[in-house]
Amino acid sequence: MTTVRTATLVRLGYDPAASEQRVSMTTASGVEYVPRVIADRIDVLGEQRRTFPVVVHTLPPSATVDGLLGLDFFRGVRVTIDFVEGRITLA
């Protein structure tokens, strides 16, 4: 599933602590139960998803990203990763 950093969702006005839905997530330290929130909209790589479920987790401080796109985001599209050009395209 697509994962978004807790601080990012809070900054956008969501309250992960108020979420009644929890899902299990396997991390390096074991299994954790994390909030699942419905994001109004996600825009990434020219694609848009509305009312899209995301899980909320505290990513390590060294991670310089706001989240991780899961396979759920890419369902129904063809993903091409070009390592030579450093480009990801969706079709």
Secondary structure by P-SEA (a helix, b strand, c coil): cbbbbaaaaaaaccccccccbbbbbbccccbbbbbbbbbcccccccccccbbbbbbbbccccccccccccccccccbbbbbbccccccccc
